[in-house]
Amino acid sequence: MKEILLEIGICLAAAVFLMIYHECVRLVIYMFCQRSVKCFRTAPWKVWRYIDPVGLILSLTSMVPISKPYFYRIRDRRTNLFVGIAGFISLLAVLVGSIAVLRIGYGGIDGLNHLVLPHWWNAIVPILVQYLAMLSAGMLVANLFPVSTFDMGMIVAGASPAGYLGMIKADGIVKLIFVLVVLLDMIHYGVSWLIVLFL
């Protein structure tokens, strides 16, 4: 029972870290593109606002953390594009770093499912790295869906205003498809297979 609670706690901690990290990277790029620290309507650094309770539940059930984004007031295409790309790069960096640690076998890690450790308390960091790999991959795939607040939505807005308008019109259908994909556990299954392939 202790081990199960520990693993749930580590999964939630990894999900919270990813939500805050992902949104903060996008905030920094937004501020840089606007060339002003006064570009925010409300205080952006109250990072607990980016933690989504539904995203935490999805992290435990489907390995797909979803954060609450800061609602940007973006009027130029360039900023939209850079914010979307920065979001993808931030998640990719965590994924690549976690897989590198898993491959090297640092800290008692031996692949994705096996720990070579004598005591459960020594497993905190290795389990955290494993969850960071799984959750960052799940979040990366989720952000490929063309939803207005996701990274792909920002990229579409930056690449083509007409395409963004079409995306907004299809928003309900895209969200329905996304929910079905998450409920059927397709993202978790796909990213698990992919990570094991890289290991």
Backbone as JSON, one array per atom type, in Angstrom:
{
  "sequence": "MKEILLEIGICLAAAVFLMIYHECVRLVIYMFCQRSVKCFRTAPWKVWRYIDPVGLILSLTSMVPISKPYFYRIRDRRTNLFVGIAGFISLLAVLVGSIAVLRIGYGGIDGLNHLVLPHWWNAIVPILVQYLAMLSAGMLVANLFPVSTFDMGMIVAGASPAGYLGMIKADGIVKLIFVLVVLLDMIHYGVSWLIVLFL",
  "N": [[0.83, -1.21, 0.0], [1.93, 1.24, 0.79], [3.85, 1.6, -1.2], [2.21, 1.92, -3.45], [0.83, 4.32, -2.87], [3.04, 6.0, -2.78], [3.85, 5.9, -5.47], [1.62, 7.02, -6.75], [1.75, 9.6, -5.67], [4.22, 10.46, -6.72], [3.67, 10.4, -9.46], [1.69, 12.41, -9.61], [3.22, 14.59, -8.74], [5.1, 14.77, -10.82], [3.36, 15.39, -12.92], [2.33, 17.89, -12.08], [4.7, 19.39, -12.12], [5.27, 19.31, -14.91], [3.03, 20.65, -16.0], [3.3, 23.27, -14.92], [5.89, 23.95, -15.79], [5.66, 23.77, -18.63], [3.76, 25.8, -19.2], [5.09, 28.04, -18.14], [7.37, 28.24, -19.77], [6.14, 28.94, -22.17], [5.09, 31.4, -21.38], [7.41, 32.94, -20.96], [8.45, 33.07, -23.57], [6.34, 34.43, -24.81], [6.47, 36.9, -23.43], [9.0, 37.69, -24.26], [8.61, 37.97, -27.04], [6.74, 40.03, -27.07], [8.27, 41.99, -26.06], [8.12, 43.21, -23.55], [7.49, 43.45, -20.06], [5.1, 44.2, -19.22], [3.06, 43.11, -20.61], [1.17, 41.37, -19.73], [-2.14, 40.71, -18.64], [-3.03, 39.86, -16.16], [-1.38, 38.75, -13.12], [1.15, 36.67, -14.12], [2.83, 34.84, -12.89], [1.8, 33.39, -10.82], [1.94, 30.42, -10.34], [0.45, 28.2, -9.57], [-1.98, 28.42, -10.76], [-1.88, 27.17, -13.19], [-2.19, 24.52, -12.82], [-4.24, 21.94, -13.53], [-7.06, 20.37, -12.27], [-8.53, 18.35, -13.62], [-6.62, 17.61, -15.45], [-4.78, 16.44, -13.71], [-6.18, 14.17, -12.89], [-6.39, 12.87, -15.36], [-3.7, 12.4, -15.73], [-3.17, 10.36, -13.91], [-4.89, 8.35, -14.83], [-4.67, 8.13, -17.62], [-2.16, 8.99, -18.43], [-1.92, 11.53, -19.54], [-1.33, 14.61, -19.02], [-2.99, 17.71, -18.75], [-2.67, 21.14, -18.89], [-3.8, 24.26, -17.38], [-3.96, 26.89, -19.47], [-2.39, 30.15, -19.64], [-4.36, 32.92, -20.49], [-3.68, 34.38, -23.29], [-3.34, 37.58, -24.9], [-2.99, 37.82, -27.94], [-2.02, 39.42, -30.8], [-0.48, 39.32, -33.04], [0.8, 37.22, -35.63], [3.33, 36.08, -35.51], [4.06, 35.89, -32.77], [2.14, 34.05, -31.83], [2.97, 31.79, -33.28], [5.61, 31.36, -32.32], [5.14, 30.92, -29.58], [3.6, 28.56, -29.64], [5.47, 26.76, -30.85], [7.5, 26.86, -28.93], [6.22, 25.64, -26.77], [5.99, 22.97, -27.68], [8.74, 22.33, -27.96], [9.62, 22.55, -25.31], [8.35, 20.37, -24.04], [9.38, 18.28, -25.55], [12.07, 18.44, -24.86], [12.06, 17.6, -22.16], [11.14, 15.0, -22.52], [13.17, 13.81, -24.16], [15.39, 14.13, -22.46], [14.59, 12.55, -20.26], [14.37, 10.01, -21.45], [17.03, 9.67, -22.16], [18.23, 9.44, -19.63], [16.98, 7.1, -18.77], [18.0, 5.29, -20.64], [20.75, 5.35, -20.1], [20.77, 4.32, -17.57], [21.0, 5.48, -15.11], [21.07, 5.99, -11.57], [19.91, 3.62, -10.62], [18.02, 2.9, -12.46], [16.68, 0.7, -14.8], [15.77, 0.48, -17.74], [12.25, 0.84, -18.61], [10.43, -0.43, -16.92], [11.72, -1.73, -14.85], [13.33, -1.64, -11.76], [16.42, -1.46, -10.13], [16.93, -1.6, -7.2], [17.51, -1.6, -3.66], [15.7, -0.71, -1.63], [12.43, 0.75, -1.2], [12.3, 3.53, -0.82], [14.49, 4.46, -2.11], [13.7, 4.5, -4.66], [12.43, 6.77, -5.5], [13.46, 8.93, -7.15], [14.18, 7.48, -9.58], [11.59, 6.47, -10.31], [10.27, 8.89, -10.66], [11.63, 9.91, -12.91], [10.8, 8.05, -14.83], [8.05, 8.56, -14.89], [8.11, 11.22, -15.75], [9.03, 10.84, -18.36], [6.9, 9.33, -19.5], [4.63, 11.02, -19.05], [5.38, 13.47, -20.24], [5.59, 12.67, -22.89], [2.92, 11.93, -23.35], [1.66, 14.42, -22.97], [2.84, 15.86, -25.0], [1.86, 14.56, -27.31], [-0.87, 15.06, -26.92], [-0.93, 17.83, -27.29], [-0.66, 17.98, -29.98], [-3.14, 17.95, -31.07], [-5.42, 20.01, -32.82], [-6.5, 22.22, -31.02], [-7.63, 25.32, -29.79], [-6.25, 26.43, -27.51], [-4.11, 24.74, -27.21], [-0.72, 23.78, -28.11], [-0.53, 23.2, -30.88], [-2.76, 24.56, -31.82], [-1.97, 27.2, -31.38], [0.15, 27.34, -33.17], [-1.16, 26.96, -35.63], [-2.71, 29.28, -35.59], [-0.68, 31.14, -35.85], [0.39, 30.47, -38.31], [-1.67, 30.58, -40.21], [-4.33, 32.66, -40.35], [-6.84, 32.2, -41.52], [-6.94, 29.43, -41.49], [-6.97, 29.09, -38.74], [-9.47, 30.13, -38.09], [-11.09, 28.23, -39.32], [-10.37, 26.08, -37.72], [-11.39, 26.86, -35.23], [-14.12, 26.71, -35.81], [-14.41, 23.97, -36.04], [-13.94, 23.16, -33.51], [-15.46, 21.86, -31.46], [-15.85, 19.25, -32.49], [-13.2, 18.37, -32.72], [-12.41, 18.4, -30.03], [-14.14, 16.44, -29.04], [-13.17, 14.17, -30.39], [-10.62, 14.12, -29.27], [-11.23, 13.6, -26.54], [-12.35, 11.04, -26.8], [-10.13, 9.61, -27.77], [-8.44, 9.82, -25.56], [-9.99, 8.53, -23.58], [-10.11, 5.95, -24.61], [-7.57, 5.22, -24.16], [-5.55, 5.43, -26.03], [-3.42, 7.2, -26.47], [-1.73, 6.76, -24.27], [-1.08, 4.05, -24.67], [0.21, 4.21, -27.17], [2.43, 5.99, -26.69], [3.78, 4.57, -24.72], [4.63, 2.29, -26.1], [6.29, 3.55, -27.95], [8.3, 4.73, -26.32], [9.45, 2.45, -25.16], [10.47, 1.36, -27.47], [12.53, 3.18, -28.08], [14.17, 2.69, -25.96]],
  "CA": [[0.0, 0.0, 0.0], [2.83, 2.39, 0.86], [4.47, 1.76, -2.51], [1.19, 2.42, -4.37], [0.64, 5.73, -2.54], [4.25, 6.68, -3.21], [3.85, 6.01, -6.92], [0.59, 8.01, -7.09], [2.29, 10.91, -5.31], [5.27, 10.81, -7.68], [2.99, 10.68, -10.73], [1.06, 13.72, -9.49], [4.29, 15.59, -8.67], [5.63, 14.91, -12.19], [2.33, 16.07, -13.72], [2.32, 19.3, -11.66], [5.92, 20.0, -12.66], [5.13, 19.48, -16.36], [2.03, 21.7, -16.26], [3.87, 24.58, -14.61], [7.05, 24.15, -16.66], [5.17, 23.99, -19.99], [3.13, 27.12, -19.29], [6.09, 29.08, -17.87], [8.19, 28.4, -20.98], [5.33, 29.7, -23.12], [5.0, 32.77, -20.87], [8.68, 33.62, -21.2], [8.52, 33.35, -25.01], [5.35, 35.47, -25.06], [7.02, 38.15, -22.92], [10.12, 38.06, -25.13], [8.06, 38.42, -28.33], [6.06, 41.31, -26.86], [9.33, 42.91, -25.63], [7.64, 43.98, -22.41], [7.01, 42.69, -18.91], [3.76, 44.73, -18.94], [2.15, 42.57, -21.62], [0.23, 40.45, -19.1], [-3.32, 41.35, -18.06], [-3.03, 39.49, -14.73], [-0.07, 38.24, -12.68], [1.35, 35.37, -14.76], [3.75, 33.96, -12.18], [1.09, 32.6, -9.82], [2.03, 29.2, -11.14], [-0.54, 27.19, -9.2], [-3.13, 28.57, -11.65], [-1.72, 26.33, -14.38], [-2.45, 23.13, -12.44], [-5.62, 21.6, -13.86], [-7.5, 19.15, -11.56], [-8.88, 17.32, -14.61], [-5.33, 17.15, -15.97], [-4.18, 15.54, -12.73], [-6.9, 12.89, -12.99], [-5.96, 12.24, -16.62], [-2.32, 11.92, -15.54], [-3.23, 9.07, -13.2], [-5.66, 7.34, -15.54], [-4.32, 7.99, -19.05], [-0.83, 9.54, -18.67], [-2.06, 12.7, -20.42], [-1.59, 15.81, -18.23], [-3.42, 18.9, -19.47], [-2.53, 22.3, -17.99], [-4.64, 25.43, -17.64], [-3.08, 27.9, -20.07], [-2.61, 31.59, -19.44], [-5.1, 33.42, -21.65], [-2.89, 35.43, -23.94], [-3.96, 38.5, -25.84], [-1.99, 37.83, -29.0], [-2.57, 40.03, -32.0], [0.38, 39.09, -34.2], [0.97, 35.81, -35.98], [4.67, 35.65, -35.12], [4.03, 35.51, -31.36], [1.4, 32.79, -31.77], [3.82, 30.73, -33.82], [6.73, 31.1, -31.41], [4.62, 30.36, -28.32], [3.26, 27.17, -29.93], [6.7, 25.99, -31.06], [8.18, 26.78, -27.63], [5.52, 24.62, -25.98], [6.42, 21.65, -28.16], [10.16, 22.13, -27.65], [9.78, 22.35, -23.87], [7.96, 19.0, -23.73], [10.33, 17.39, -26.21], [13.31, 18.47, -24.08], [11.86, 16.73, -20.99], [11.03, 13.62, -23.02], [14.5, 13.35, -24.59], [16.23, 14.03, -21.27], [14.15, 11.4, -19.46], [14.75, 8.79, -22.16], [18.49, 9.56, -22.06], [18.51, 8.91, -18.28], [16.53, 5.7, -18.76], [18.94, 4.49, -21.45], [22.04, 5.27, -19.41], [20.58, 3.48, -16.39], [21.48, 6.25, -13.95], [20.3, 5.99, -10.35], [19.18, 2.39, -10.37], [17.01, 2.67, -13.47], [17.03, -0.28, -15.83], [14.65, 0.47, -18.67], [11.04, 1.54, -18.23], [9.62, -1.15, -15.95], [12.51, -2.47, -13.86], [14.19, -0.88, -10.87], [17.42, -2.27, -9.46], [17.13, -0.85, -5.96], [17.23, -2.45, -2.49], [14.62, -0.2, -0.79], [11.44, 1.51, -1.96], [12.54, 4.98, -0.76], [15.53, 4.79, -3.1], [13.1, 4.46, -6.0], [11.67, 8.01, -5.77], [13.99, 9.62, -8.34], [13.98, 6.66, -10.79], [10.17, 6.45, -10.7], [9.97, 10.24, -11.15], [12.14, 10.01, -14.29], [9.93, 7.25, -15.67], [6.79, 9.29, -15.08], [8.38, 12.38, -16.59], [9.08, 10.36, -19.74], [5.55, 8.95, -19.94], [3.71, 12.16, -19.03], [5.79, 14.47, -21.24], [5.2, 12.12, -24.19], [1.47, 12.05, -23.44], [1.31, 15.84, -23.12], [3.31, 16.25, -26.33], [0.89, 14.05, -28.28], [-2.14, 15.79, -26.71], [-0.79, 19.16, -27.86], [-0.73, 17.89, -31.45], [-4.53, 18.16, -31.48], [-5.63, 21.43, -33.14], [-7.4, 22.93, -30.11], [-7.15, 26.71, -29.78], [-5.3, 26.73, -26.42], [-2.99, 23.81, -27.27], [0.41, 24.27, -28.9], [-0.85, 23.13, -32.31], [-3.69, 25.65, -32.1], [-1.18, 28.44, -31.46], [0.93, 27.29, -34.41], [-2.11, 27.2, -36.72], [-3.05, 30.71, -35.54], [0.47, 31.88, -36.35], [0.67, 30.14, -39.72], [-2.77, 30.93, -41.11], [-5.55, 33.13, -39.67], [-8.0, 31.51, -42.12], [-6.91, 28.07, -40.94], [-7.36, 29.18, -37.34], [-10.92, 30.32, -38.08], [-11.66, 26.9, -39.6], [-10.12, 25.24, -36.55], [-12.35, 27.28, -34.21], [-15.43, 26.19, -36.2], [-14.41, 22.52, -35.81], [-13.4, 22.96, -32.16], [-16.26, 20.88, -30.73], [-15.57, 17.92, -33.03], [-11.82, 18.03, -32.36], [-12.39, 18.09, -28.59], [-14.8, 15.15, -28.88], [-12.2, 13.15, -30.83], [-9.56, 14.08, -28.26], [-11.76, 12.91, -25.36], [-12.47, 9.61, -27.14], [-8.77, 9.06, -27.85], [-7.94, 9.71, -24.19], [-10.77, 7.51, -22.87], [-9.72, 4.64, -25.14], [-6.18, 5.01, -23.73], [-4.72, 5.28, -27.23], [-2.19, 7.98, -26.32], [-0.88, 6.04, -23.32], [-0.58, 2.84, -25.33], [1.15, 4.6, -28.23], [3.68, 6.54, -26.17], [4.48, 3.48, -24.02], [5.29, 1.5, -27.14], [7.35, 4.37, -28.54], [9.41, 4.87, -25.37], [10.11, 1.15, -25.08], [11.21, 1.22, -28.74], [13.75, 3.98, -27.97], [15.02, 2.1, -24.94]],
  "C": [[0.86, 1.26, 0.0], [3.45, 2.68, -0.5], [3.49, 2.35, -3.52], [0.96, 3.92, -4.15], [1.85, 6.56, -2.96], [4.23, 6.92, -4.71], [2.8, 7.02, -7.39], [1.1, 9.42, -6.82], [3.35, 11.38, -6.3], [4.68, 11.16, -9.03], [2.36, 12.07, -10.7], [2.1, 14.84, -9.45], [4.89, 15.84, -10.06], [4.65, 15.67, -13.07], [2.27, 17.56, -13.38], [3.54, 20.03, -12.22], [5.76, 20.29, -14.16], [4.14, 20.59, -16.71], [2.63, 23.09, -16.06], [5.01, 24.91, -15.56], [6.6, 24.52, -18.07], [4.6, 25.4, -20.14], [4.13, 28.25, -19.04], [7.01, 29.31, -19.06], [7.42, 29.24, -22.01], [5.19, 31.16, -22.69], [6.26, 33.57, -21.15], [8.81, 34.0, -22.68], [7.53, 34.46, -25.38], [5.88, 36.84, -24.63], [8.16, 38.64, -23.81], [9.62, 38.61, -26.47], [7.38, 39.78, -28.21], [7.03, 42.41, -26.43], [8.88, 43.8, -24.47], [7.22, 43.04, -21.29], [5.59, 43.15, -18.54], [2.72, 44.18, -19.91], [1.08, 41.67, -21.03], [-0.92, 41.22, -18.47], [-3.41, 41.07, -16.56], [-1.66, 38.9, -14.4], [0.16, 36.84, -13.24], [2.15, 34.38, -13.92], [3.12, 33.28, -10.96], [0.88, 31.21, -10.41], [1.01, 28.14, -10.78], [-1.79, 27.28, -10.08], [-3.06, 27.64, -12.86], [-1.96, 24.85, -14.08], [-3.94, 22.85, -12.63], [-6.03, 20.32, -13.12], [-7.88, 18.01, -12.51], [-7.6, 16.74, -15.22], [-4.63, 16.2, -15.02], [-4.85, 14.17, -12.75], [-6.49, 12.15, -14.25], [-4.52, 11.73, -16.52], [-2.31, 10.55, -14.9], [-3.89, 7.98, -14.03], [-5.17, 7.07, -16.95], [-2.93, 8.49, -19.4], [-0.85, 10.73, -19.63], [-2.36, 13.93, -19.56], [-1.96, 17.0, -19.13], [-3.36, 20.07, -18.5], [-3.56, 23.36, -18.34], [-3.74, 26.51, -18.24], [-3.4, 29.31, -19.59], [-3.32, 32.1, -20.68], [-4.4, 34.65, -22.23], [-3.79, 36.36, -24.76], [-2.94, 38.71, -26.97], [-2.62, 38.36, -30.28], [-1.7, 39.78, -33.22], [0.68, 37.61, -34.39], [2.3, 35.27, -35.48], [4.7, 35.15, -33.68], [3.29, 34.19, -31.17], [2.28, 31.62, -32.18], [4.93, 30.36, -32.85], [6.27, 30.48, -30.1], [4.26, 28.88, -28.52], [4.48, 26.28, -30.09], [7.45, 25.8, -29.74], [7.53, 25.73, -26.74], [5.93, 23.22, -26.38], [7.86, 21.35, -27.77], [10.37, 21.85, -26.17], [9.43, 20.91, -23.48], [8.92, 17.99, -24.34], [11.64, 17.32, -25.44], [13.2, 17.55, -22.85], [11.82, 15.27, -21.42], [12.4, 13.05, -23.4], [15.43, 13.18, -23.39], [15.88, 12.81, -20.43], [14.55, 10.09, -20.12], [16.26, 8.57, -22.09], [18.87, 8.97, -20.7], [18.11, 7.44, -18.2], [17.49, 4.8, -19.53], [20.28, 4.3, -20.75], [21.94, 4.35, -18.19], [21.04, 4.15, -15.13], [20.53, 6.08, -12.77], [19.47, 4.76, -10.1], [18.1, 2.1, -11.38], [17.53, 1.65, -14.48], [15.83, -0.41, -16.76], [13.44, 1.18, -18.1], [10.3, 0.88, -17.08], [10.41, -1.8, -14.81], [13.41, -1.52, -13.07], [15.15, -1.83, -10.17], [17.81, -1.55, -8.18], [16.76, -1.72, -4.76], [16.02, -2.01, -1.67], [13.7, 0.71, -1.58], [11.73, 3.01, -1.94], [13.66, 5.42, -1.7], [14.97, 4.89, -4.51], [12.43, 5.78, -6.38], [12.16, 8.69, -7.05], [13.83, 8.77, -9.6], [12.52, 6.62, -11.25], [9.75, 7.81, -11.25], [10.43, 10.4, -12.6], [11.25, 9.23, -15.25], [8.6, 7.97, -15.93], [6.98, 10.55, -15.9], [8.43, 11.99, -18.07], [7.68, 10.08, -20.27], [4.63, 10.17, -20.06], [4.09, 13.22, -20.05], [5.44, 13.99, -22.64], [3.7, 12.24, -24.39], [1.02, 13.48, -23.67], [1.72, 16.35, -24.5], [2.31, 15.81, -27.39], [-0.44, 14.8, -28.16], [-2.08, 17.16, -27.36], [-0.71, 19.16, -29.38], [-2.15, 18.08, -31.96], [-4.76, 19.66, -31.71], [-6.75, 22.06, -32.32], [-6.8, 24.31, -29.88], [-6.11, 27.0, -28.7], [-4.09, 25.79, -26.4], [-1.9, 24.38, -28.16], [0.11, 24.25, -30.4], [-1.82, 24.24, -32.7], [-2.97, 26.98, -32.24], [-0.39, 28.5, -32.77], [0.03, 27.56, -35.61], [-2.49, 28.68, -36.77], [-1.91, 31.56, -36.1], [0.72, 31.66, -37.83], [-0.41, 30.65, -40.65], [-4.0, 31.37, -40.33], [-6.81, 32.45, -40.21], [-8.09, 30.07, -41.6], [-7.33, 28.05, -39.48], [-8.87, 29.34, -37.2], [-11.62, 28.98, -38.34], [-11.5, 25.97, -38.41], [-11.1, 25.57, -35.43], [-13.74, 26.72, -34.53], [-15.54, 24.69, -35.91], [-13.99, 22.16, -34.39], [-14.14, 21.87, -31.39], [-15.97, 19.45, -31.18], [-14.17, 17.46, -32.63], [-11.73, 17.65, -30.89], [-13.05, 16.75, -28.31], [-13.87, 14.01, -29.26], [-11.09, 12.99, -29.8], [-10.02, 13.32, -27.02], [-11.88, 11.41, -25.63], [-11.11, 8.92, -27.18], [-8.2, 8.85, -26.44], [-8.66, 8.59, -23.44], [-10.43, 6.1, -23.33], [-8.26, 4.3, -24.85], [-5.21, 4.86, -24.9], [-3.4, 6.03, -27.11], [-1.22, 7.25, -25.41], [-0.27, 4.8, -23.97], [0.48, 3.19, -26.37], [2.47, 5.1, -27.7], [4.47, 5.49, -25.39], [5.27, 2.64, -25.0], [6.47, 2.26, -27.73], [8.56, 4.49, -27.62], [10.17, 3.56, -25.23], [10.96, 0.91, -26.33], [12.54, 1.98, -28.66], [14.71, 3.42, -26.92], [15.65, 0.82, -25.45]]
}
